[in-house]
Amino acid sequence: MKLEVKDIVYSIDSKLIVDGVSLEVEKGEFVGLVGPNGCGKSTLLKSIYRVYKPDSGAAYIDGRSIADMSSRESALEMSVMQQENNVEFDMMVYDMVNLGRFAHQKMFGGNDKIRERQIVLDAINEVGLKGYEERSFLSLSGGEKQRTLVARALVQQAELIILDEPTNHLDIGYQYQIMNILKRQGLTVFSSIHDLNVASCYCDRIILLKKGKVVDVGTPEEVFVPQKIRYLFGIDTKITVNEATGKPNIVFIPDLET
């Protein structure tokens, strides 16, 4: 399942937020989108999964325009986990995860209920929440809620998952736990990521975004170098190699005299 983005432009009140972005995510790749706050990461992702309609440009899955797909068709091809997941009403964890199966439900019934239930239970188990099926979603901790939403994305059984900072606001243990879950699925993953070391550990390639434009694309080793991080975030760094992963480890050097 290959994702292609071609020349997407999106503006608000004549201000460019996404400025002609083109990129590709190959089948089976885990690609991270990295950049400073306000650079257009979330807007770009929403332009891909149709929360926003771009001024121009388009996104494609295996050569087919996402804009031309029905909601059901796109849900079968692409699973989305948004940054904002404010739930206005409560439900059990099982029911929350089961929402991800809507595209697979037959209009007049006829689904194999035993198989459908097992798919949901398997996803709940996969994210480490076995035994939580009848727990109130709103009673969960932040990390448990995020894992529930990851399970909801997994039960769609789409080959492409798009995520908007899935580990934002989580403690470090939950961040790596959720990324481990996503990585071991072997799916095509495109995710904005806030933490550079998390991105370095899990991503095959990194896309650097600044002021709505792609400024570089490459492996973590290629893009996580002091000059490029300084250009993006305005902070000096020291890059070492994580002995456990072999990936770049970014150590930030604050200017304590300012």
N, C-alpha and C positions, 0 to 999 in steps of 0.2 A: 504494500500500500504506500504509494509515493505521494507526497504533498508538494505542490508547486505554487508559489506565489509570484505573480507577474505584475510589476509596476503598480502596486496598490498606493493610491493617494487618498487621504482622508483629511478634511479640514473642518474646523468649527469657527463660524463667524469670520471666514476668510483667513483664519490662522491655520497654517499647515501643521498637522499633528503627525501624520505619516506621509513621508515625502518620497514617493516612487520606490517602494521597497519591493525587491525581488529576491527570492530565496528558494532553496529546495531542501526537502528532507527525504532521504532515500528510505526505501523499505527496510525496516528493522533498525534504523538509526535512532539514537537518543540524542536529540539536539537541544541545546539550551539557548535561550534568548536573554542576553545580559545587557544592562545599561542603567544609567542613573535614573532616579525618580523623575517622572515627567517627560521621559524621552520617547514615549509612544508605545511601549511594550504592550500594555493592556489593550490599547486602542487597535494596534495591529492584530492582535489575537481576536478581538471582537469583530474586526473586519473580515477575518477568515471564517469564523463560525457564525456570521450573519446576525449578530446583535446590531452591528452598524452596517450601513450600506456605503461602500467606498465611493468617492467622487469618480474614480476611474480605477482600472485594473481589476484583477480577479484572482481567485484561488481555485486550484484544481486538485482533485484526487484521482490519480491514475488517468490523467488527461481529461477528466470530466469536470466541468465547472460546478462548484458547490452551489452557486447561486441558482443553477437550473434544477437542483434536486428538491424534492419534497422534503418536509420535515422528517418523515418516516425514512426516506431513502438516506438522507444525510446521517440520521441516527444509527443506521445499520453500518455506515462506513466510518463514522467519526464520533468518538466519545469526547465530551468536554467537561472539564472541572474548572469552574470559574472561581475567581478570587473572592467575589462577594457571594456568600451562600447564607444569607439571612433567612431563617425559616420563621414564618409568621405563625405557624401552627405546629403542634407537636404530633408525633407519630412514633410507632415502635421502630427500632432499628431495622427489623426485617422488612417492614413496609417501605421505609426510606430507600433501602437497597433495591427492593423490588421495582421501584419507579424506573430504574434503568432498563427494565425489560419491556417497556411500552411498545417499542418498535417491533418486537417479536410477537406481540399478542395478536391473535387472529380476531377479526372484526366481530365474528359471531361465535366466539369461543372455539372449542376444539383443541386447545393446547393440552399437551400432556402435563397435567398438574403436578405429578410426582417429579417429572424431569425438571419442570420450571422451578419448583421449590428447591430441588437439589442444586441447581445452578446458583440460586441466591445463597443457600447455606454454604456452598463451596467458596463463594466470594467472601462471605463474612469470616469464614475460617482462614482464608488466605491472608486477610489483613489483621489477623490476630484477635478477632472479636467473638470467637465461639463462646456461646453462653450469654451473649448480649442481645439475642434476637428479640426478646420481649422487653428490653430496656427502653425507656423514654429517650428519644434522640436529644431533647433539650436538656436532659439530666447529665449528658456525657461531658467529659472534659474536652478541651479544644483539640487535643491530639486524637481522642476517640471519635470526635465528630469528623475530623479530616479523614481518618481511616474508613469511617462509614461512607463518606462521599467517594473515596477511592473505590470501595467495593461497588458502589452504585455505578461508577464509570466502567468497572470491569465486567459487570453482568450484561452490558450492552453487547459485549463480544465483538466490538469493532476493532479493526486492525490498526487504527490510528487514534491516538489519544492526544488531545491538546489541553494543556494545563496552564493556569495563570497563577504563578507563585504558590504552588500547592503546600509549601512548608512555611509560608510567611506566618509570623507570630507564634510559631511553635518552638518549644525548647529543643536543644540540640539532639537529644535522644530521639524525639519524635521525627525531627527532620530526616535523619538518616534512616530511620525505620520506614518511613513512607517512600523515600527514594529507593531503598532496597526492594520494597514491594513492586514498585513500578519497573525497576530495572530487570527483575527476574521474569517479567511477563514475555519478553522477547518481541514486543510490539514496536510499531513506529511511534515515537514519542517526540512531541514538540512542546517545550515548556519554558515559560519565563521563570528565571531563578534569581533570587535576591542575593543569596550567599555565594560568593565566588568559589570558596573551597568545596561547597556541595556540588556546584556546577563542574568544577575541575575533576572531582571524584567520579561522577556518574555519566558525564556527557561524552559522546564520541566526537562531536564538534560543537563549537560555540559560535553564535552570531552576536556580534557587538553592535549595539544600536545607540546612536546619539542624535538628539534633535530630529528624530523621525527618520533618520537615514542609517542604512547599514554602513558601518565604517570598517569592518573587518570580519572575516569568516575563517575559521581554522580549528585545529585540534586545541585542547587546553594548553599543550606545550607551545603552540604557535601564537596564541592570542594573549595568554596570561603572562605577560612580560611587563616589567616596571614602566616602560614608556607608554604602553597602551593603557594600562590601568590608571596612570597619572592623567592621561588625556581624557579618559572617561570620567573619573571620579575626583580628580584633583588631590590625590593623596599618594605619597611615596610608599613603596613596598619593597620587601626583600622576598625573592622567590627561591624556595628550596624544593627538594624532592621528598615527598612522603615515602618513607621506606616501606610502609605496608602496602601502598597502592601503586607506587611508581609514578604517581601523578604530581603535577606542580602543587605546592603548598604556599599559599599567599600569606605573608606576614605583613601587617600594616604598620607603618612607621608614622605615628602622629607627630605633628609639629607642636611640641609642648610649650614652646616659647610664645606662641600667639595667644 
